[in-house]
Amino acid sequence: MKPWLPAALDYVASWLEFQRRFHDQPGCAVAIADGGEIVLEAAFGSADLATGEALTPRHGFRIASHSKSFTAAGILRLTEAGRLRLDDEAGAHVRGLHPEVAAATLTQLLSNSAGLCRDGADSGQFFDRRPYLRRDELLADLARPPVFPASQRFKYSNHGFALLGLVIEAVTGEAYADWIAREIVAPAGLRETRPDITLWSGPMAKGHSGTMPLGRRVVIPADNPGNAMVSAAGFVATAADIARFIAQLSPRAERSVISPLSRREMTRRLWPDAESSLGRHYGLGTISGGGDGWDWVGHSGGFQGFITRTVTMPEQDLTVSVLTNAIDGLAHPWLDGVIQILRTFSEHGGPTPATKRWRKRLWTIWGAGDLVPAGGKVLIANPALFNPFLDAGEIEPAAEDRGRIVKASGFASPGEPARLVRNASGEIEAAWLGGAQAIAEEALKAEMLERYDRRHARA
């Protein structure tokens, strides 16, 4: 394990737990893999707000469009076996398609460049207004012409990946769920992954609405069978299992269900999401982005009541999965924040003997602040931010429990002293940063009740 990684993982868990509370989200599960080994697995909050059931790492989530990465791996495995070619036309395997849809190649379908409709004439299946499409309903939509000519632009299509599921069924002579479970899921060593909710037998996280327009969250059962859409959006998994799988898509992975050549094809940037400012690209069933030596590739998912995202960073050999069980879940900014935490510790290193005892979350009426030892400095982080180290101040310890703020915004207290106050057990109970005293959460609660709610305090 990288020497700085344990300290980074500790802070990732602490920060995510704070973020879940701060944003009043139902639940969050996280898993991080170093190479092929899971080195962090944690869950926070509730699996079901209606019952108060606590979320655990063993709870399954609807991981929705992560399913596309499994389907892409399945297609590439069949190409490796000589049973398909990426330039095969869809119509060579599936009948009843519009001629222009039939002419779309597997590469165009895998890269979302076939020009197909996103979700058909009625996408109510993604709004919990109708069941997920059956095969006959899917083929009826695919009998209509595409929206754009093939290979003109990136255009995301659940229907395109559902069609790839039909291709797999036609070539293998088996139901998609049966074949993908045996040929991709099982060889990848995934014990907590199923192609559809109907096959899941473990504890299951419930989905949740946002707080608007009702003014409160309601439970979304999210138990809809995927039907003909399983290859696009049906999968269920734990955070650890989806991290294991996405880690295996890195071209550098030591173990994978597909060859390094197939992984390079799958993960290279083929189509930019040109009309977005996020700098994302699409490959073959994968989304990629990043930069500055921290490029990432993976996928995300949105199912009614769930937002999920997983990426692997080949240069660092690290994989991160963040799963949330609310329709306004913050999986995207939280995963980006985890990457920033990993980058910060990679740059600064883990705590030194001089800084390791400075770690603490402390509070003032303005909110929480984190003292985070990293290398020979103590960073002053803001856990309420999606990047807690944005504009972080730095303390340079000079003696036991004393130091100086050597870096901070000019609106803060640069150049001023920093001092820790410990209790009889040696635990930090307060810190002075310049003239500002920050204290433990429970102490601040008591102070606020005494000052602002004296009736409550007396009770």
PyMOL commands that set and color helices and strands:
alter all, ss='L'
color gray80, all
select helices_A, chain A and resi 5-22+67-80+90-92+99-102+106-110+124-127+135-142+158-172+176-185+197-199+227-233+239-247+260-267+331-348+356-358+441-452+454-458
alter helices_A, ss='H'
color red, helices_A
select strands_A, chain A and resi 27-34+37-48+53-54+61-64+193-194+207-208+219-220+235-237+271-272+281-282+287-289+296-303+306-313+318-324+360-364+367-374+377-381+393-399+402-407+417-422+428-433+436-439
alter strands_A, ss='S'
color yellow, strands_A
deselect
rebuild
show_as cartoon
